[in-house]
């Protein structure tokens, strides 16, 4: 199990480093970096964190976008949506509402903060990571 946790920790570190970039955050690219098939990597990731890698990436992008909605009020929602790798503001708004229960505009206006449920991965060497699941 320690080997799986180490692999997942490395994947999470890679995702966090690449989060703002559009390229490099698909399952196939990440799997190639780890040397595992995408199916095996996704199973390992899910076993350790309780959520799929795709879901982890999606929710991390949404949580970063949520912070920007409140902290960067001068930026348009469309700009934040594109930066979060959504093809349109509409697609972003639908995903955001599904996750946070309100539109990005309402979230920004009311400063709503929603705690996501988390699953912790504890590593003796490097601390704790959370998978918003």
DRENTORKOL-3810 file (N, C-alpha, C; in nm, 4 decimals):
REM DRENTORKOL-3810
@n.u->0.0818; n.v->-0.1201; n.w->0.0000; ca.u->0.0000; ca.v->0.0000; ca.w->0.0000; c.u->0.0861; c.v->0.1265; c.w->0.0000
@n.u->0.2023; n.v->0.1218; n.w->0.0633; ca.u->0.2902; ca.v->0.2389; ca.w->0.0660; c.u->0.3326; c.v->0.2804; c.w->-0.0749
@n.u->0.3582; n.v->0.1809; n.w->-0.1617; ca.u->0.3944; ca.v->0.2118; ca.w->-0.3000; c.u->0.2825; c.v->0.2828; c.w->-0.3726
@n.u->0.1589; n.v->0.2408; n.w->-0.3489; ca.u->0.0432; ca.v->0.3056; ca.w->-0.4112; c.u->0.0296; c.v->0.4482; c.w->-0.3601
@n.u->0.0443; n.v->0.4651; n.w->-0.2286; ca.u->0.0340; ca.v->0.5995; ca.w->-0.1715; c.u->0.1415; c.v->0.6920; c.w->-0.2272
@n.u->0.2616; n.v->0.6388; n.w->-0.2440; ca.u->0.3712; ca.v->0.7178; ca.w->-0.2980; c.u->0.3401; c.v->0.7591; c.w->-0.4426
@n.u->0.2885; n.v->0.6653; n.w->-0.5216; ca.u->0.2518; ca.v->0.6958; ca.w->-0.6599; c.u->0.1426; c.v->0.8016; c.w->-0.6638
@n.u->0.0402; n.v->0.7851; n.w->-0.5810; ca.u->-0.0700; ca.v->0.8818; ca.w->-0.5770; c.u->-0.0204; c.v->1.0172; c.w->-0.5290
@n.u->0.0675; n.v->1.0200; n.w->-0.4316; ca.u->0.1266; ca.v->1.1451; ca.w->-0.3836; c.u->0.1988; c.v->1.2160; c.w->-0.4970
@n.u->0.2748; n.v->1.1409; n.w->-0.5754; ca.u->0.3460; ca.v->1.1994; ca.w->-0.6889; c.u->0.2497; c.v->1.2525; c.w->-0.7945
@n.u->0.1430; n.v->1.1788; n.w->-0.8178; ca.u->0.0418; ca.v->1.2235; ca.w->-0.9141; c.u->-0.0225; c.v->1.3535; c.w->-0.8657
@n.u->-0.0577; n.v->1.3590; n.w->-0.7379; ca.u->-0.1199; ca.v->1.4793; ca.w->-0.6827; c.u->-0.0245; c.v->1.5984; c.w->-0.6914
@n.u->0.1022; n.v->1.5766; n.w->-0.6613; ca.u->0.2002; ca.v->1.6853; ca.w->-0.6727; c.u->0.2092; c.v->1.7350; c.w->-0.8162
@n.u->0.2079; n.v->1.6431; n.w->-0.9110; ca.u->0.2116; ca.v->1.6804; ca.w->-1.0533; c.u->0.0864; c.v->1.7591; c.w->-1.0907
@n.u->-0.0295; n.v->1.7117; n.w->-1.0482; ca.u->-0.1560; ca.v->1.7802; ca.w->-1.0784; c.u->-0.1543; c.v->1.9209; c.w->-1.0204
@n.u->-0.1120; n.v->1.9340; n.w->-0.8962; ca.u->-0.1080; ca.v->2.0663; ca.w->-0.8327; c.u->-0.0142; c.v->2.1606; c.w->-0.9067
@n.u->0.0984; n.v->2.1097; n.w->-0.9540; ca.u->0.1942; ca.v->2.1927; ca.w->-1.0273; c.u->0.1412; c.v->2.2332; c.w->-1.1640
@n.u->0.0583; n.v->2.1491; n.w->-1.2244; ca.u->0.0083; ca.v->2.1734; ca.w->-1.3594; c.u->-0.1348; c.v->2.2265; c.w->-1.3612
@n.u->-0.1935; n.v->2.2515; n.w->-1.2475; ca.u->-0.3354; ca.v->2.2825; ca.w->-1.2365; c.u->-0.3798; c.v->2.3983; c.w->-1.3251
@n.u->-0.2989; n.v->2.4999; n.w->-1.3363; ca.u->-0.3401; ca.v->2.6166; ca.w->-1.4152; c.u->-0.3137; c.v->2.5996; c.w->-1.5641
@n.u->-0.2489; n.v->2.4913; n.w->-1.6019; ca.u->-0.2211; ca.v->2.4677; ca.w->-1.7432; c.u->-0.3269; c.v->2.3774; c.w->-1.8042
@n.u->-0.3590; n.v->2.4017; n.w->-1.9291; ca.u->-0.4596; ca.v->2.3192; ca.w->-1.9952; c.u->-0.4027; c.v->2.1843; c.w->-2.0348
@n.u->-0.2797; n.v->2.1824; n.w->-2.0840; ca.u->-0.2201; ca.v->2.0563; ca.w->-2.1280; c.u->-0.1612; c.v->1.9806; c.w->-2.0098
@n.u->-0.1496; n.v->1.8520; n.w->-2.0278; ca.u->-0.0797; ca.v->1.7702; ca.w->-1.9303; c.u->-0.1640; c.v->1.7180; c.w->-1.8167
@n.u->-0.2920; n.v->1.7504; n.w->-1.8151; ca.u->-0.3745; ca.v->1.7028; ca.w->-1.7055; c.u->-0.4836; c.v->1.6068; c.w->-1.7512
@n.u->-0.4534; n.v->1.5291; n.w->-1.8510; ca.u->-0.5459; ca.v->1.4234; ca.w->-1.8875; c.u->-0.4882; c.v->1.2918; c.w->-1.8375
@n.u->-0.5745; n.v->1.1955; n.w->-1.8193; ca.u->-0.5354; ca.v->1.0677; ca.w->-1.7601; c.u->-0.4250; c.v->0.9992; c.w->-1.8390
@n.u->-0.4323; n.v->1.0053; n.w->-1.9709; ca.u->-0.3320; ca.v->0.9403; ca.w->-2.0564; c.u->-0.1922; c.v->0.9983; c.w->-2.0332
@n.u->-0.1808; n.v->1.1302; n.w->-2.0284; ca.u->-0.0516; ca.v->1.1966; ca.w->-2.0068; c.u->0.0047; c.v->1.1641; c.w->-1.8690
@n.u->-0.0805; n.v->1.1693; n.w->-1.7690; ca.u->-0.0357; ca.v->1.1402; ca.w->-1.6323; c.u->0.0068; c.v->0.9943; c.w->-1.6207
@n.u->-0.0686; n.v->0.9054; n.w->-1.6821; ca.u->-0.0348; ca.v->0.7623; ca.w->-1.6786; c.u->0.1017; c.v->0.7378; c.w->-1.7424
@n.u->0.1290; n.v->0.8019; n.w->-1.8548; ca.u->0.2595; ca.v->0.7859; ca.w->-1.9204; c.u->0.3728; c.v->0.8308; c.w->-1.8292
@n.u->0.3499; n.v->0.9394; n.w->-1.7545; ca.u->0.4525; ca.v->0.9887; ca.w->-1.6616; c.u->0.4818; c.v->0.8894; c.w->-1.5502
@n.u->0.3793; n.v->0.8139; n.w->-1.5093; ca.u->0.3974; ca.v->0.7200; ca.w->-1.3982; c.u->0.4429; c.v->0.5827; c.w->-1.4432
@n.u->0.4227; n.v->0.5514; n.w->-1.5717; ca.u->0.4598; ca.v->0.4197; ca.w->-1.6219; c.u->0.3513; c.v->0.3147; c.w->-1.6038
@n.u->0.2334; n.v->0.3570; n.w->-1.5588; ca.u->0.1212; ca.v->0.2655; ca.w->-1.5425; c.u->0.0205; c.v->0.2895; c.w->-1.6556
@n.u->-0.0641; n.v->0.1901; n.w->-1.6794; ca.u->-0.1729; ca.v->0.2125; ca.w->-1.7744; c.u->-0.2710; c.v->0.3094; c.w->-1.7095
@n.u->-0.3479; n.v->0.3785; n.w->-1.7906; ca.u->-0.4438; ca.v->0.4747; ca.w->-1.7348; c.u->-0.5484; c.v->0.4044; c.w->-1.6484
@n.u->-0.5838; n.v->0.2815; n.w->-1.6849; ca.u->-0.6829; ca.v->0.2070; ca.w->-1.6078; c.u->-0.6279; c.v->0.1699; c.w->-1.4703
@n.u->-0.5038; n.v->0.1194; n.w->-1.4682; ca.u->-0.4431; ca.v->0.0802; ca.w->-1.3415; c.u->-0.4188; c.v->0.2029; c.w->-1.2535
@n.u->-0.3698; n.v->0.3107; n.w->-1.3124; ca.u->-0.3451; ca.v->0.4323; ca.w->-1.2364; c.u->-0.4755; c.v->0.4846; c.w->-1.1754
@n.u->-0.5804; n.v->0.4860; n.w->-1.2537; ca.u->-0.7078; ca.v->0.5359; ca.w->-1.2030; c.u->-0.7609; c.v->0.4480; c.w->-1.0897
@n.u->-0.7445; n.v->0.3157; n.w->-1.1019; ca.u->-0.7860; ca.v->0.2248; ca.w->-0.9942; c.u->-0.7059; c.v->0.2518; c.w->-0.8673
@n.u->-0.5738; n.v->0.2679; n.w->-0.8818; ca.u->-0.4900; ca.v->0.2968; ca.w->-0.7650; c.u->-0.5319; c.v->0.4288; c.w->-0.7006
@n.u->-0.5488; n.v->0.5301; n.w->-0.7837; ca.u->-0.5850; ca.v->0.6621; ca.w->-0.7330; c.u->-0.7166; c.v->0.6554; c.w->-0.6562
@n.u->-0.8128; n.v->0.5869; n.w->-0.7134; ca.u->-0.9446; ca.v->0.5737; ca.w->-0.6517; c.u->-0.9366; c.v->0.4941; c.w->-0.5214
@n.u->-0.8568; n.v->0.3899; n.w->-0.5201; ca.u->-0.8402; ca.v->0.3071; ca.w->-0.4006; c.u->-0.7818; c.v->0.3880; c.w->-0.2856
@n.u->-0.6855; n.v->0.4733; n.w->-0.3149; ca.u->-0.6171; ca.v->0.5499; ca.w->-0.2106; c.u->-0.6970; c.v->0.6732; c.w->-0.1680
@n.u->-0.7608; n.v->0.7409; n.w->-0.2640; ca.u->-0.8274; ca.v->0.8687; ca.w->-0.2329; c.u->-0.9785; c.v->0.8604; c.w->-0.2187
@n.u->-1.0388; n.v->0.7604; n.w->-0.2814; ca.u->-1.1844; ca.v->0.7509; ca.w->-0.2781; c.u->-1.2522; c.v->0.8220; c.w->-0.3928
@n.u->-1.1762; n.v->0.8783; n.w->-0.4848; ca.u->-1.2356; ca.v->0.9420; ca.w->-0.6023; c.u->-1.1453; c.v->0.9178; c.w->-0.7232
@n.u->-1.2020; n.v->0.9346; n.w->-0.8414; ca.u->-1.1237; ca.v->0.9139; ca.w->-0.9620; c.u->-1.0295; c.v->1.0318; c.w->-0.9842
@n.u->-0.9285; n.v->1.0096; n.w->-1.0633; ca.u->-0.8334; ca.v->1.1161; ca.w->-1.0954; c.u->-0.9036; c.v->1.2287; c.w->-1.1707
@n.u->-0.9905; n.v->1.1929; n.w->-1.2640; ca.u->-1.0645; ca.v->1.2947; ca.w->-1.3388; c.u->-1.1466; c.v->1.3831; c.w->-1.2443
@n.u->-1.2137; n.v->1.3215; n.w->-1.1506; ca.u->-1.2948; ca.v->1.3976; ca.w->-1.0546; c.u->-1.2067; c.v->1.4866; c.w->-0.9674
@n.u->-1.0933; n.v->1.4338; n.w->-0.9249; ca.u->-1.0011; ca.v->1.5130; ca.w->-0.8435; c.u->-0.9578; c.v->1.6391; c.w->-0.9186
@n.u->-0.9178; n.v->1.6223; n.w->-1.0447; ca.u->-0.8729; ca.v->1.7367; ca.w->-1.1245; c.u->-0.9865; c.v->1.8369; c.w->-1.1428
@n.u->-1.1042; n.v->1.7870; n.w->-1.1766; ca.u->-1.2203; ca.v->1.8741; ca.w->-1.1980; c.u->-1.2520; c.v->1.9545; c.w->-1.0717
@n.u->-1.2558; n.v->1.8859; n.w->-0.9582; ca.u->-1.2897; ca.v->1.9545; ca.w->-0.8350; c.u->-1.1804; c.v->2.0500; c.w->-0.7885
@n.u->-1.0553; n.v->2.0164; n.w->-0.8135; ca.u->-0.9460; ca.v->2.1094; ca.w->-0.7788; c.u->-0.9535; c.v->2.2354; c.w->-0.8638
@n.u->-0.9831; n.v->2.2189; n.w->-0.9933; ca.u->-0.9975; ca.v->2.3368; ca.w->-1.0803; c.u->-1.1155; c.v->2.4228; c.w->-1.0351
@n.u->-1.2254; n.v->2.3580; n.w->-0.9983; ca.u->-1.3418; ca.v->2.4334; ca.w->-0.9503; c.u->-1.3117; c.v->2.5043; c.w->-0.8188
@n.u->-1.2401; n.v->2.4389; n.w->-0.7291; ca.u->-1.2100; ca.v->2.5038; ca.w->-0.6004; c.u->-1.1156; c.v->2.6224; c.w->-0.6188
@n.u->-1.0202; n.v->2.6099; n.w->-0.7104; ca.u->-0.9321; ca.v->2.7236; ca.w->-0.7399; c.u->-1.0112; c.v->2.8373; c.w->-0.8044
@n.u->-1.1036; n.v->2.8027; n.w->-0.8929; ca.u->-1.1879; ca.v->2.9044; ca.w->-0.9562; c.u->-1.2759; c.v->2.9736; c.w->-0.8521
@n.u->-1.3278; n.v->2.8977; n.w->-0.7559; ca.u->-1.4112; ca.v->2.9558; ca.w->-0.6504; c.u->-1.3327; c.v->3.0597; c.w->-0.5699
@n.u->-1.2076; n.v->3.0278; n.w->-0.5380; ca.u->-1.1231; ca.v->3.1248; ca.w->-0.4662; c.u->-1.1053; c.v->3.2514; c.w->-0.5486
@n.u->-1.0795; n.v->3.2338; n.w->-0.6774; ca.u->-1.0570; ca.v->3.3495; ca.w->-0.7652; c.u->-1.1825; c.v->3.4341; c.w->-0.7801
@n.u->-1.2996; n.v->3.3704; n.w->-0.7797; ca.u->-1.4244; ca.v->3.4466; ca.w->-0.7906; c.u->-1.4371; c.v->3.5466; c.w->-0.6768
@n.u->-1.3958; n.v->3.5068; n.w->-0.5580; ca.u->-1.4076; ca.v->3.5934; ca.w->-0.4412; c.u->-1.2878; c.v->3.6876; c.w->-0.4288
@n.u->-1.1680; n.v->3.6372; n.w->-0.4546; ca.u->-1.0471; ca.v->3.7166; ca.w->-0.4316; c.u->-1.0108; c.v->3.8088; c.w->-0.5484
@n.u->-1.0548; n.v->3.7750; n.w->-0.6674; ca.u->-1.0206; ca.v->3.8550; ca.w->-0.7854; c.u->-1.1492; c.v->3.9083; c.w->-0.8488
@n.u->-1.2182; n.v->3.9941; n.w->-0.7748; ca.u->-1.3488; ca.v->4.0440; ca.w->-0.8180; c.u->-1.3442; c.v->4.1237; c.w->-0.9478
@n.u->-1.2300; n.v->4.1789; n.w->-0.9811; ca.u->-1.2193; ca.v->4.2589; ca.w->-1.1037; c.u->-1.2158; c.v->4.1718; c.w->-1.2292
@n.u->-1.1831; n.v->4.0454; n.w->-1.2147; ca.u->-1.1784; ca.v->3.9534; ca.w->-1.3289; c.u->-1.3173; c.v->3.9039; c.w->-1.3637
@n.u->-1.3402; n.v->3.8858; n.w->-1.4918; ca.u->-1.4712; ca.v->3.8369; ca.w->-1.5342; c.u->-1.4835; c.v->3.6873; c.w->-1.5062
@n.u->-1.6072; n.v->3.6436; n.w->-1.4907; ca.u->-1.6344; ca.v->3.5020; ca.w->-1.4691; c.u->-1.5892; c.v->3.4222; c.w->-1.5906
@n.u->-1.6062; n.v->3.4782; n.w->-1.7090; ca.u->-1.5640; ca.v->3.4099; ca.w->-1.8326; c.u->-1.4136; c.v->3.3848; c.w->-1.8330
@n.u->-1.3347; n.v->3.4830; n.w->-1.7894; ca.u->-1.1890; ca.v->3.4653; ca.w->-1.7829; c.u->-1.1512; c.v->3.3549; c.w->-1.6847
@n.u->-1.2163; n.v->3.3542; n.w->-1.5705; ca.u->-1.1887; ca.v->3.2519; ca.w->-1.4692; c.u->-1.2292; c.v->3.1149; c.w->-1.5216
@n.u->-1.3407; n.v->3.1081; n.w->-1.5926; ca.u->-1.3875; ca.v->2.9819; ca.w->-1.6506; c.u->-1.2864; c.v->2.9277; c.w->-1.7509
@n.u->-1.2363; n.v->3.0136; n.w->-1.8381; ca.u->-1.1369; ca.v->2.9700; ca.w->-1.9372; c.u->-1.0076; c.v->2.9256; c.w->-1.8701
@n.u->-0.9674; n.v->2.9973; n.w->-1.7670; ca.u->-0.8460; ca.v->2.9608; ca.w->-1.6946; c.u->-0.8620; c.v->2.8261; c.w->-1.6234
@n.u->-0.9850; n.v->2.7923; n.w->-1.5867; ca.u->-1.0133; ca.v->2.6645; ca.w->-1.5208; c.u->-1.0332; c.v->2.5528; c.w->-1.6230
@n.u->-1.0012; n.v->2.5806; n.w->-1.7490; ca.u->-1.0060; ca.v->2.4840; ca.w->-1.8595; c.u->-1.1470; c.v->2.4458; c.w->-1.9037
@n.u->-1.2413; n.v->2.5366; n.w->-1.8869; ca.u->-1.3754; ca.v->2.5147; ca.w->-1.9399; c.u->-1.3848; c.v->2.5833; c.w->-2.0762
@n.u->-1.4572; n.v->2.5210; n.w->-2.1670; ca.u->-1.4684; ca.v->2.5731; ca.w->-2.3032; c.u->-1.5564; c.v->2.6970; c.w->-2.3110
@n.u->-1.6464; n.v->2.7145; n.w->-2.2144; ca.u->-1.7357; ca.v->2.8303; ca.w->-2.2151; c.u->-1.7754; c.v->2.8642; c.w->-2.0722
@n.u->-1.8261; n.v->2.9859; n.w->-2.0572; ca.u->-1.8755; ca.v->3.0271; ca.w->-1.9267; c.u->-1.9977; c.v->2.9447; c.w->-1.8882
@n.u->-2.0774; n.v->2.9067; n.w->-1.9866; ca.u->-2.1963; ca.v->2.8262; ca.w->-1.9594; c.u->-2.1589; c.v->2.6889; c.w->-1.9027
@n.u->-2.0615; n.v->2.6229; n.w->-1.9634; ca.u->-2.0172; ca.v->2.4920; ca.w->-1.9138; c.u->-1.9623; c.v->2.5050; c.w->-1.7716
@n.u->-1.8856; n.v->2.6106; n.w->-1.7481; ca.u->-1.8307; ca.v->2.6365; ca.w->-1.6152; c.u->-1.9432; c.v->2.6595; c.w->-1.5143
@n.u->-2.0399; n.v->2.7416; n.w->-1.5514; ca.u->-2.1502; ca.v->2.7728; ca.w->-1.4603; c.u->-2.2308; c.v->2.6488; c.w->-1.4240
@n.u->-2.2540; n.v->2.5611; n.w->-1.5213; ca.u->-2.3270; ca.v->2.4374; ca.w->-1.4936; c.u->-2.2505; c.v->2.3479; c.w->-1.3966
@n.u->-2.1205; n.v->2.3295; n.w->-1.4218; ca.u->-2.0378; ca.v->2.2466; ca.w->-1.3334; c.u->-2.0276; c.v->2.3096; c.w->-1.1944
@n.u->-2.0114; n.v->2.4416; n.w->-1.1908; ca.u->-1.9981; ca.v->2.5125; ca.w->-1.0639; c.u->-2.1260; c.v->2.4994; c.w->-0.9816
@n.u->-2.2408; n.v->2.5194; n.w->-1.0463; ca.u->-2.3687; ca.v->2.5103; ca.w->-0.9751; c.u->-2.3932; c.v->2.3693; c.w->-0.9226
@n.u->-2.3545; n.v->2.2703; n.w->-1.0014; ca.u->-2.3712; ca.v->2.1314; ca.w->-0.9577; c.u->-2.2873; c.v->2.1033; c.w->-0.8326
@n.u->-2.1677; n.v->2.1574; n.w->-0.8289; ca.u->-2.0771; ca.v->2.1319; ca.w->-0.7163; c.u->-2.1063; c.v->2.2198; c.w->-0.5951
@n.u->-2.1337; n.v->2.3487; n.w->-0.6179; ca.u->-2.1462; ca.v->2.4449; ca.w->-0.5084; c.u->-2.2897; c.v->2.4846; c.w->-0.4750
@n.u->-2.3854; n.v->2.4435; n.w->-0.5587; ca.u->-2.5248; ca.v->2.4720; ca.w->-0.5287; c.u->-2.5706; c.v->2.6118; c.w->-0.5628
@n.u->-2.4874; n.v->2.6884; n.w->-0.6301; ca.u->-2.5253; ca.v->2.8226; ca.w->-0.6737; c.u->-2.4407; c.v->2.8598; c.w->-0.7946
@n.u->-2.4798; n.v->2.9635; n.w->-0.8627; ca.u->-2.4037; ca.v->3.0061; ca.w->-0.9803; c.u->-2.2754; c.v->3.0765; c.w->-0.9358
@n.u->-2.1776; n.v->3.0862; n.w->-1.0243; ca.u->-2.0558; ca.v->3.1608; ca.w->-0.9898; c.u->-2.0852; c.v->3.3060; c.w->-0.9521
@n.u->-2.1812; n.v->3.3671; n.w->-1.0199; ca.u->-2.2166; ca.v->3.5064; ca.w->-0.9892; c.u->-2.2705; c.v->3.5192; c.w->-0.8468
@n.u->-2.3601; n.v->3.4301; n.w->-0.8094; ca.u->-2.4158; ca.v->3.4318; ca.w->-0.6730; c.u->-2.3064; c.v->3.4047; c.w->-0.5702
@n.u->-2.2207; n.v->3.3093; n.w->-0.6006; ca.u->-2.1090; ca.v->3.2765; ca.w->-0.5115; c.u->-2.0237; c.v->3.4008; c.w->-0.4879
@n.u->-1.9936; n.v->3.4713; n.w->-0.5959; ca.u->-1.9112; ca.v->3.5917; ca.w->-0.5871; c.u->-1.9829; c.v->3.7007; c.w->-0.5085
@n.u->-2.1085; n.v->3.7243; n.w->-0.5381; ca.u->-2.1842; ca.v->3.8321; ca.w->-0.4735; c.u->-2.2032; c.v->3.8106; c.w->-0.3242
@n.u->-2.2303; n.v->3.6879; n.w->-0.2864; ca.u->-2.2599; ca.v->3.6585; ca.w->-0.1460; c.u->-2.1402; c.v->3.6078; c.w->-0.0685
@n.u->-2.0306; n.v->3.5809; n.w->-0.1375; ca.u->-1.9118; ca.v->3.5305; ca.w->-0.0700; c.u->-1.9362; c.v->3.3969; c.w->-0.0033
@n.u->-2.0205; n.v->3.3156; n.w->-0.0661; ca.u->-2.0541; ca.v->3.1847; ca.w->-0.0101; c.u->-1.9304; c.v->3.0968; c.w->-0.0105
@n.u->-1.9094; n.v->3.0256; n.w->0.0959; ca.u->-1.8008; ca.v->2.9284; ca.w->0.1013; c.u->-1.8592; c.v->2.7935; c.w->0.1380
@n.u->-1.8296; n.v->2.6940; n.w->0.0584; ca.u->-1.8774; ca.v->2.5585; ca.w->0.0857; c.u->-1.7570; c.v->2.4697; c.w->0.1097
@n.u->-1.7581; n.v->2.4020; n.w->0.2213; ca.u->-1.6531; ca.v->2.3052; ca.w->0.2496; c.u->-1.6812; c.v->2.1785; c.w->0.1709
@n.u->-1.5848; n.v->2.1324; n.w->0.0947; ca.u->-1.5990; ca.v->2.0059; ca.w->0.0242; c.u->-1.5625; c.v->1.8929; c.w->0.1189
@n.u->-1.6339; n.v->1.7808; n.w->0.1053; ca.u->-1.5949; ca.v->1.6634; ca.w->0.1823; c.u->-1.4546; c.v->1.6253; c.w->0.1371
@n.u->-1.3753; n.v->1.5770; n.w->0.2260; ca.u->-1.2388; ca.v->1.5428; ca.w->0.1878; c.u->-1.2015; c.v->1.4026; c.w->0.2321
@n.u->-1.1143; n.v->1.3440; n.w->0.1550; ca.u->-1.0532; ca.v->1.2160; ca.w->0.1895; c.u->-0.9054; c.v->1.2455; c.w->0.2030
@n.u->-0.8468; n.v->1.2053; n.w->0.3109; ca.u->-0.7068; ca.v->1.2373; ca.w->0.3344; c.u->-0.6160; c.v->1.1216; c.w->0.2968
@n.u->-0.5038; n.v->1.1574; n.w->0.2401; ca.u->-0.3972; ca.v->1.0624; ca.w->0.2132; c.u->-0.2816; c.v->1.1080; c.w->0.3012
@n.u->-0.2431; n.v->1.0264; n.w->0.3929; ca.u->-0.1383; ca.v->1.0664; ca.w->0.4854; c.u->-0.0082; c.v->0.9972; c.w->0.4468
@n.u->0.0946; n.v->1.0770; n.w->0.4361; ca.u->0.2267; ca.v->1.0257; ca.w->0.4065; c.u->0.3191; c.v->1.0673; c.w->0.5206
@n.u->0.3950; n.v->0.9758; n.w->0.5714; ca.u->0.4864; ca.v->1.0081; ca.w->0.6818; c.u->0.5873; c.v->1.1146; c.w->0.6406
@n.u->0.6295; n.v->1.1115; n.w->0.5167; ca.u->0.7351; ca.v->1.2023; ca.w->0.4738; c.u->0.6844; c.v->1.3422; c.w->0.4413
@n.u->0.5675; n.v->1.3530; n.w->0.3809; ca.u->0.5303; ca.v->1.4829; ca.w->0.3254; c.u->0.4008; c.v->1.5418; c.w->0.3764
@n.u->0.3304; n.v->1.4775; n.w->0.4654; ca.u->0.2099; ca.v->1.5389; ca.w->0.5189; c.u->0.0820; c.v->1.4846; c.w->0.4590
@n.u->-0.0178; n.v->1.5717; n.w->0.4477; ca.u->-0.1519; ca.v->1.5303; ca.w->0.4113; c.u->-0.1959; c.v->1.5954; c.w->0.2814
@n.u->-0.2628; n.v->1.5172; n.w->0.1969; ca.u->-0.3276; ca.v->1.5688; ca.w->0.0766; c.u->-0.4739; c.v->1.5416; c.w->0.0882
@n.u->-0.5541; n.v->1.6209; n.w->0.0253; ca.u->-0.6978; ca.v->1.6016; ca.w->0.0321; c.u->-0.7534; c.v->1.5829; c.w->-0.1071
@n.u->-0.8435; n.v->1.4895; n.w->-0.1198; ca.u->-0.9163; ca.v->1.4680; ca.w->-0.2434; c.u->-1.0589; c.v->1.5130; c.w->-0.2191
@n.u->-1.0997; n.v->1.6169; n.w->-0.2855; ca.u->-1.2368; ca.v->1.6662; ca.w->-0.2701; c.u->-1.3298; c.v->1.5645; c.w->-0.3354
@n.u->-1.3918; n.v->1.4838; n.w->-0.2557; ca.u->-1.4789; ca.v->1.3786; ca.w->-0.3100; c.u->-1.6128; c.v->1.3789; c.w->-0.2418
END
